[in-house]
Amino acid sequence: MSSTLRIPNEIWLQIFSHFESHSSQLFVHKLDRSALTSLSLVSRDISRLAQHVLYRSIYHAGEVSSLLLLATTIILTPRLGSAVRAFRVNAFLPRLTGAEQRYLEEMIKYTSIPPQLKSTLQDTLNDNHYSDRGSGIAVVASLLLAHMPGLRSFDGPGQYASLFPALSWILGGGFVEPRGGTETCSRTAPNYLPDLQEVLLPGNSLLPFGNAQNLLLHPNIKTLQMHGVTCTEGANKDLLSRNFKSSLQRLVISDCVIDITFLQYIMFQCNDLSELSLGTGAGLPGQPQESLNIDLYGGILRDLGRNLIGSLRQLKRLRHLCVDRIWLVGHGQDRLPLTQVLPASLETFRCMVPWCDEELVESEWTPDQDAEILGLLDRVEFPNLYELRTPRWTTSGKQPFLKKIDGWHIRADSNAWYELGGRADGDWIYSTPWATRWDLTITRES
């Protein structure tokens, strides 16, 4: 045993690194926990070193009781909380029982966090308005985050951040008042987690703009994923009228409502943006009353050209784009050419189209669309583009595109779309297909 303990710590850490593999998320490592835990039983010194690796990335997929145990461990052992770089919370946790809530109340009472945050967590936990919405889980998550000062990546259910402002406050930032009136550009600072660089909030709950603003104002967040945000000037003029620079490199917003002011914020203040995905909500085919249509927004996008998003060419570092096509360029004879609105830096382009009707099928997908797609494949104008994905519809069942382009590989996957005929036992009855959807994937050959 003594010879084992004489191995330098650096060697042990190198051994531990072989139990890890990188994942698609920043700062998140997949870890063979069982093997590393077994190795840590060799001695207390090895266990202490292994704990730093075991707590570097925490993916909680257990029950509420294990989440409370994790909170207890990290609060009582601050060095473990300081080691955490990535934290992911299970999206499907039940509400706290009475005993669990009392235990959490005692934990908050005696923990060392700022008094204002402690008061907010206590009020949230005891507020009847929040108690029926799973506030206990959000409070536990907030309490854990408050003890992870070096956190860089958070992945948690969007409904927690949407319902409980304390969680989005911990993850976000705010404006710093200028000194002596000499600063021409507003500065922002983290509220609590200075090293945070990635926040993923998937889910199906709408995120109030006030909560989203906290996340947009964090000066160091580079990757941000949100759902159901209404980003309009009316929602918050303070953010959208300030002159400050954002560090965002990847922005993904699904089921969003945006206006000209927010688009200007993206184009003028997110200068480092390399990936942008903006998606509106959509209904079911045959239910147009539940579909989001650009007409619902009236004239709020008019400043950028005929109710459209318009040119994104100012985003000179943009490499990956996913956007609703009709939002971007319109449809029919008055649509803007795609080649005039996309930056030359683009590498991948996913062109989405909302749920369509028969009129859209007949008017939108005409043979002259081939020329538009071929224009995007021009290696002079778009030298970096290597993948293009776009849907098309036809009523004839034939593939609505060229089958061969020199230097490019084309894959077309088809799916029939059906009319809704009625209900039977609460289920929709789909009758005859009226259109075929083709998902075209065009990739550059190596």
C-alpha positions as semicolon CSV with decimal commas, in nm:
position;residue;x (nm);y (nm);z (nm)
1;M;0,000;0,000;0,000
2;S;0,281;0,238;0,089
3;S;0,439;0,197;-0,255
4;T;0,104;0,280;-0,414
5;L;0,074;0,601;-0,218
6;R;0,417;0,719;-0,337
7;I;0,284;0,758;-0,692
8;P;0,261;1,134;-0,762
9;N;-0,085;1,291;-0,773
10;E;-0,027;1,400;-1,133
11;I;0,014;1,035;-1,237
12;W;-0,310;0,938;-1,063
13;L;-0,496;1,223;-1,232
14;Q;-0,358;1,105;-1,566
15;I;-0,487;0,753;-1,488
16;F;-0,828;0,894;-1,393
17;S;-0,852;1,079;-1,726
18;H;-0,874;0,744;-1,909
19;F;-1,212;0,686;-1,743
20;E;-1,353;0,995;-1,920
21;S;-1,471;1,058;-2,274
22;H;-1,592;1,385;-2,426
23;S;-1,960;1,447;-2,499
24;S;-2,130;1,686;-2,740
25;Q;-2,175;1,947;-2,463
26;L;-1,907;2,189;-2,354
27;F;-1,727;2,094;-2,031
28;V;-1,933;1,774;-1,999
29;H;-1,745;1,444;-1,983
30;K;-1,893;1,096;-1,990
31;L;-1,742;0,907;-1,699
32;D;-1,712;0,540;-1,608
33;R;-1,818;0,609;-1,251
34;S;-1,837;0,251;-1,126
35;A;-1,477;0,172;-1,226
36;L;-1,342;0,499;-1,086
37;T;-1,539;0,454;-0,763
38;S;-1,391;0,106;-0,720
39;L;-1,041;0,241;-0,774
40;S;-1,100;0,514;-0,516
41;L;-1,144;0,244;-0,248
42;V;-0,770;0,170;-0,259
43;S;-0,692;0,448;-0,012
44;R;-0,821;0,774;0,131
45;D;-0,567;0,975;-0,067
46;I;-0,675;0,817;-0,394
47;S;-1,041;0,864;-0,295
48;R;-0,978;1,234;-0,235
49;L;-0,819;1,273;-0,578
50;A;-1,090;1,067;-0,749
51;Q;-1,366;1,279;-0,594
52;H;-1,242;1,580;-0,790
53;V;-1,302;1,387;-1,114
54;L;-1,627;1,224;-0,998
55;Y;-1,780;1,562;-0,914
56;R;-1,651;1,747;-1,222
57;S;-1,960;1,653;-1,427
58;I;-2,283;1,572;-1,242
59;Y;-2,576;1,424;-1,431
60;H;-2,860;1,369;-1,188
61;A;-3,110;1,115;-1,318
62;G;-3,224;0,971;-0,986
63;E;-3,504;1,041;-0,740
64;V;-3,567;1,350;-0,528
65;S;-3,405;1,184;-0,227
66;S;-3,075;1,140;-0,414
67;L;-3,085;1,506;-0,524
68;L;-3,128;1,613;-0,160
69;L;-2,840;1,383;-0,062
70;L;-2,624;1,542;-0,331
71;A;-2,713;1,889;-0,198
72;T;-2,623;1,783;0,157
73;T;-2,288;1,640;0,044
74;I;-2,189;1,948;-0,154
75;I;-2,299;2,194;0,116
76;L;-2,105;2,006;0,385
77;T;-1,799;1,960;0,159
78;P;-1,737;2,292;-0,021
79;R;-1,434;2,162;-0,214
80;L;-1,660;1,916;-0,398
81;G;-1,894;2,195;-0,504
82;S;-1,594;2,396;-0,621
83;A;-1,489;2,104;-0,842
84;V;-1,818;2,091;-1,036
85;R;-1,793;2,223;-1,392
86;A;-2,110;2,075;-1,548
87;F;-2,448;2,007;-1,383
88;R;-2,752;1,845;-1,540
89;V;-3,085;1,798;-1,360
90;N;-3,344;1,530;-1,431
91;A;-3,646;1,684;-1,603
92;F;-3,904;1,447;-1,458
93;L;-3,887;1,469;-1,080
94;P;-4,198;1,450;-0,860
95;R;-4,288;1,717;-0,605
96;L;-4,127;1,708;-0,262
97;T;-4,303;1,521;0,014
98;G;-4,378;1,702;0,340
99;A;-4,074;1,548;0,509
100;E;-3,847;1,637;0,217
101;Q;-3,971;1,997;0,217
102;R;-3,907;2,032;0,591
103;Y;-3,557;1,890;0,543
104;L;-3,493;2,140;0,264
105;E;-3,618;2,429;0,478
106;E;-3,369;2,337;0,751
107;M;-3,091;2,306;0,494
108;I;-3,160;2,654;0,358
109;K;-3,179;2,800;0,708
110;Y;-2,826;2,694;0,801
111;T;-2,646;2,721;0,466
112;S;-2,403;3,005;0,391
113;I;-2,548;3,193;0,093
114;P;-2,631;3,564;0,050
115;P;-2,927;3,666;0,273
116;Q;-3,134;3,796;-0,020
117;L;-3,099;3,467;-0,211
118;K;-3,177;3,269;0,103
119;S;-3,492;3,474;0,160
120;T;-3,600;3,428;-0,204
121;L;-3,559;3,050;-0,186
122;Q;-3,753;3,032;0,142
123;D;-4,036;3,245;0,002
124;T;-4,053;3,037;-0,317
125;L;-4,067;2,714;-0,120
126;N;-4,351;2,835;0,102
127;D;-4,553;3,028;-0,157
128;N;-4,872;2,842;-0,245
129;H;-4,857;2,992;-0,595
130;Y;-4,534;2,801;-0,659
131;S;-4,577;2,495;-0,439
132;D;-4,813;2,323;-0,683
133;R;-4,566;2,367;-0,969
134;G;-4,268;2,174;-0,840
135;S;-4,100;2,467;-0,667
136;G;-3,913;2,234;-0,431
137;I;-3,708;2,084;-0,713
138;A;-3,626;2,430;-0,849
139;V;-3,518;2,541;-0,501
140;V;-3,290;2,236;-0,462
141;A;-3,137;2,307;-0,804
142;S;-3,087;2,674;-0,711
143;L;-2,932;2,576;-0,378
144;L;-2,690;2,341;-0,552
145;L;-2,593;2,606;-0,807
146;A;-2,524;2,850;-0,524
147;H;-2,257;2,607;-0,401
148;M;-2,093;2,547;-0,742
149;P;-1,885;2,866;-0,789
150;G;-1,681;2,726;-1,078
151;L;-1,976;2,593;-1,282
152;R;-1,941;2,629;-1,660
153;S;-2,237;2,432;-1,800
154;F;-2,597;2,389;-1,677
155;D;-2,859;2,168;-1,841
156;G;-3,198;2,171;-1,673
157;P;-3,570;2,169;-1,746
158;G;-3,690;2,495;-1,896
159;Q;-4,001;2,496;-1,679
160;Y;-3,786;2,553;-1,367
161;A;-3,630;2,869;-1,508
162;S;-3,964;2,985;-1,649
163;L;-4,158;2,955;-1,323
164;F;-3,895;3,043;-1,063
165;P;-3,703;3,369;-1,120
166;A;-3,440;3,280;-0,855
167;L;-3,300;3,006;-1,078
168;S;-3,267;3,227;-1,386
169;W;-3,115;3,501;-1,165
170;I;-2,840;3,266;-1,041
171;L;-2,766;3,160;-1,399
172;G;-2,778;3,513;-1,540
173;G;-2,627;3,857;-1,518
174;G;-2,721;4,224;-1,508
175;F;-2,616;4,573;-1,606
176;V;-2,340;4,751;-1,414
177;E;-2,397;5,122;-1,364
178;P;-2,138;5,337;-1,550
179;R;-1,874;5,512;-1,342
180;G;-1,888;5,889;-1,348
181;G;-2,084;5,899;-1,672
182;T;-1,768;5,843;-1,882
183;E;-1,857;5,503;-2,029
184;T;-2,027;5,500;-2,369
185;C;-2,099;5,125;-2,370
186;S;-2,303;4,955;-2,099
187;R;-2,127;4,681;-1,906
188;T;-2,276;4,361;-1,769
189;A;-2,162;4,133;-1,489
190;P;-2,258;3,785;-1,367
191;N;-2,509;3,772;-1,084
192;Y;-2,352;3,469;-0,921
193;L;-2,161;3,227;-1,150
194;P;-1,872;3,412;-1,319
195;D;-1,739;3,115;-1,519
196;L;-2,073;2,998;-1,665
197;Q;-2,048;2,955;-2,043
198;E;-2,331;2,719;-2,143
199;V;-2,700;2,716;-2,039
200;L;-2,945;2,468;-2,192
201;L;-3,311;2,502;-2,094
202;P;-3,512;2,260;-2,307
203;G;-3,878;2,198;-2,232
204;N;-4,228;2,302;-2,322
205;S;-4,288;2,591;-2,083
206;L;-4,289;2,953;-2,195
207;L;-3,997;3,153;-2,060
208;P;-4,091;3,509;-1,952
209;F;-3,870;3,774;-2,108
210;G;-3,765;3,900;-1,766
211;N;-3,613;3,560;-1,689
212;A;-3,462;3,533;-2,037
213;Q;-3,306;3,878;-1,994
214;N;-3,102;3,752;-1,699
215;L;-2,947;3,488;-1,925
216;L;-2,886;3,727;-2,215
217;L;-2,704;3,968;-1,983
218;H;-2,447;3,719;-1,852
219;P;-2,122;3,847;-2,006
220;N;-1,956;3,504;-2,037
221;I;-2,235;3,274;-2,160
222;K;-2,141;3,154;-2,509
223;T;-2,410;2,888;-2,567
224;L;-2,774;2,958;-2,479
225;Q;-3,078;2,744;-2,553
226;M;-3,426;2,869;-2,455
227;H;-3,787;2,778;-2,534
228;G;-4,103;2,983;-2,574
229;V;-3,954;3,331;-2,534
230;T;-4,136;3,647;-2,641
231;C;-3,849;3,881;-2,728
232;T;-4,012;4,210;-2,821
233;E;-3,940;4,575;-2,748
234;G;-4,261;4,594;-2,549
235;A;-4,142;4,310;-2,327
236;N;-3,832;4,495;-2,212
237;K;-3,700;4,817;-2,365
238;D;-3,407;4,834;-2,123
239;L;-3,219;4,535;-2,264
240;L;-3,295;4,601;-2,628
241;S;-3,206;4,971;-2,621
242;R;-2,873;4,941;-2,435
243;N;-2,542;4,952;-2,618
244;F;-2,342;4,652;-2,497
245;K;-2,158;4,362;-2,654
246;S;-2,265;4,002;-2,604
247;S;-2,031;3,701;-2,588
248;L;-2,291;3,466;-2,737
249;Q;-2,155;3,228;-2,999
250;R;-2,449;2,987;-3,020
251;L;-2,814;3,094;-2,972
252;V;-3,105;2,849;-3,005
253;I;-3,460;2,972;-2,937
254;S;-3,758;2,751;-3,015
255;D;-4,127;2,853;-3,022
256;C;-4,030;3,219;-3,003
257;V;-4,192;3,550;-3,095
258;I;-3,938;3,815;-3,192
259;D;-3,949;4,164;-3,339
260;I;-3,723;4,408;-3,519
261;T;-3,560;4,533;-3,198
262;F;-3,452;4,187;-3,086
263;L;-3,322;4,108;-3,435
264;Q;-3,114;4,424;-3,423
265;Y;-2,985;4,315;-3,083
266;I;-2,871;3,986;-3,239
267;M;-2,709;4,147;-3,543
268;F;-2,540;4,445;-3,380
269;Q;-2,450;4,317;-3,032
270;C;-2,384;3,945;-3,086
271;N;-2,076;3,996;-3,303
272;D;-1,924;3,658;-3,212
273;L;-2,234;3,457;-3,305
274;S;-2,144;3,148;-3,511
275;E;-2,468;2,948;-3,479
276;L;-2,824;3,083;-3,479
277;S;-3,151;2,888;-3,463
278;L;-3,486;3,069;-3,445
279;G;-3,803;2,862;-3,460
280;T;-4,166;2,968;-3,430
281;G;-4,440;2,753;-3,285
282;A;-4,647;2,534;-3,514
283;G;-4,983;2,361;-3,501
284;L;-5,113;2,045;-3,661
285;P;-5,191;2,013;-4,030
286;G;-5,560;2,077;-4,077
287;Q;-5,568;2,308;-3,773
288;P;-5,449;2,644;-3,910
289;Q;-5,607;2,828;-3,619
290;E;-5,341;2,678;-3,391
291;S;-5,048;2,756;-3,619
292;L;-4,825;3,059;-3,572
293;N;-4,826;3,263;-3,892
294;I;-4,621;3,569;-3,975
295;D;-4,945;3,766;-4,018
296;L;-5,003;3,736;-3,642
297;Y;-4,710;3,967;-3,583
298;G;-4,857;4,250;-3,790
299;G;-4,594;4,502;-3,890
300;I;-4,340;4,443;-3,614
301;L;-4,082;4,303;-3,857
302;R;-4,147;4,559;-4,130
303;D;-3,830;4,762;-4,069
304;L;-3,615;4,479;-4,199
305;G;-3,809;4,441;-4,522
306;R;-4,168;4,349;-4,597
307;N;-4,245;4,192;-4,258
308;L;-3,938;3,968;-4,288
309;I;-3,623;3,905;-4,088
310;G;-3,425;4,019;-4,391
311;S;-3,052;4,006;-4,452
312;L;-2,823;3,838;-4,200
313;R;-2,508;3,929;-4,391
314;Q;-2,388;4,151;-4,110
315;L;-2,327;3,837;-3,901
316;K;-1,991;3,781;-4,065
317;R;-1,890;3,498;-3,828
318;L;-2,214;3,303;-3,862
319;R;-2,133;2,943;-3,957
320;H;-2,451;2,749;-3,875
321;L;-2,805;2,877;-3,933
322;C;-3,144;2,718;-3,871
323;V;-3,442;2,944;-3,940
324;D;-3,798;2,940;-4,072
325;R;-3,764;3,017;-4,442
326;I;-4,084;3,221;-4,471
327;W;-3,974;3,441;-4,181
328;L;-3,644;3,501;-4,352
329;V;-3,742;3,576;-4,711
330;G;-4,120;3,542;-4,748
331;H;-4,288;3,326;-5,013
332;G;-4,443;3,352;-5,354
333;Q;-4,333;3,598;-5,622
334;D;-4,236;3,869;-5,371
335;R;-3,989;3,656;-5,176
336;L;-3,630;3,776;-5,129
337;P;-3,356;3,564;-5,293
338;L;-3,180;3,349;-5,034
339;T;-2,842;3,437;-5,183
340;Q;-2,898;3,803;-5,089
341;V;-2,968;3,745;-4,720
342;L;-2,715;3,480;-4,614
343;P;-2,355;3,559;-4,507
344;A;-2,066;3,411;-4,704
345;S;-1,925;3,253;-4,386
346;L;-2,212;3,000;-4,367
347;E;-2,113;2,633;-4,339
348;T;-2,447;2,463;-4,269
349;F;-2,795;2,594;-4,344
350;R;-3,115;2,429;-4,226
351;C;-3,411;2,594;-4,394
352;M;-3,731;2,516;-4,204
353;V;-4,085;2,573;-4,329
354;P;-4,392;2,584;-4,100
355;W;-4,698;2,365;-4,142
356;C;-4,830;2,431;-4,489
357;D;-5,164;2,433;-4,668
358;E;-5,254;2,350;-5,026
359;E;-5,210;2,708;-5,142
360;L;-4,854;2,715;-5,009
361;V;-4,771;2,385;-5,177
362;E;-4,886;2,509;-5,517
363;S;-4,739;2,861;-5,495
364;E;-4,413;2,798;-5,314
365;W;-4,245;2,495;-5,465
366;T;-4,214;2,573;-5,834
367;P;-3,937;2,463;-6,076
368;D;-3,760;2,799;-6,056
369;Q;-3,667;2,712;-5,697
370;D;-3,388;2,495;-5,843
371;A;-3,201;2,808;-5,947
372;E;-3,221;2,945;-5,592
373;I;-3,079;2,626;-5,440
374;L;-2,806;2,611;-5,705
375;G;-2,714;2,969;-5,615
376;L;-2,646;2,862;-5,257
377;L;-2,416;2,585;-5,384
378;D;-2,196;2,839;-5,562
379;R;-1,848;2,782;-5,420
380;V;-1,744;3,136;-5,506
381;E;-2,023;3,315;-5,320
382;F;-2,053;3,056;-5,039
383;P;-1,709;2,891;-5,027
384;N;-1,756;2,730;-4,684
385;L;-2,104;2,579;-4,726
386;Y;-2,094;2,201;-4,701
387;E;-2,449;2,106;-4,597
388;L;-2,793;2,236;-4,692
389;R;-3,118;2,093;-4,555
390;T;-3,460;2,207;-4,674
391;P;-3,810;2,060;-4,698
392;R;-4,030;2,073;-5,006
393;W;-4,385;1,970;-5,077
394;T;-4,545;1,840;-5,395
395;T;-4,894;1,720;-5,479
396;S;-4,769;1,498;-5,761
397;G;-4,550;1,264;-5,556
398;K;-4,249;1,330;-5,780
399;Q;-3,918;1,445;-5,637
400;P;-3,921;1,826;-5,671
401;F;-3,551;1,882;-5,735
402;L;-3,254;1,793;-5,952
403;K;-3,129;1,440;-5,893
404;K;-2,763;1,514;-5,962
405;I;-2,530;1,811;-5,907
406;D;-2,157;1,783;-5,976
407;G;-1,959;1,785;-5,651
408;W;-2,264;1,738;-5,429
409;H;-2,453;1,441;-5,285
410;I;-2,835;1,468;-5,273
411;R;-3,058;1,267;-5,044
412;A;-3,437;1,301;-5,058
413;D;-3,660;1,141;-4,793
414;S;-4,035;1,154;-4,853
415;N;-4,333;1,151;-4,617
416;A;-4,701;1,172;-4,710
417;W;-4,917;1,439;-4,547
418;Y;-5,282;1,363;-4,480
419;E;-5,596;1,565;-4,433
420;L;-5,771;1,545;-4,097
421;G;-6,106;1,376;-4,138
422;G;-6,252;1,392;-3,787
423;R;-6,233;1,229;-3,445
424;A;-6,293;0,880;-3,316
425;D;-6,247;0,805;-2,944
426;G;-6,047;1,124;-2,905
427;D;-5,800;1,041;-3,186
428;W;-5,757;1,214;-3,520
429;I;-5,855;1,022;-3,833
430;Y;-5,618;1,092;-4,122
431;S;-5,778;1,049;-4,462
432;T;-5,627;1,062;-4,813
433;P;-5,279;1,214;-4,854
434;W;-5,294;1,555;-5,022
435;A;-4,922;1,631;-5,038
436;T;-4,579;1,472;-5,012
437;R;-4,310;1,630;-4,797
438;W;-3,954;1,583;-4,919
439;D;-3,665;1,642;-4,679
440;L;-3,369;1,732;-4,899
441;T;-3,016;1,699;-4,760
442;I;-2,744;1,826;-4,993
443;T;-2,385;1,770;-4,879
444;R;-2,056;1,857;-5,045
445;E;-1,857;1,558;-5,167
446;S;-1,507;1,535;-5,025
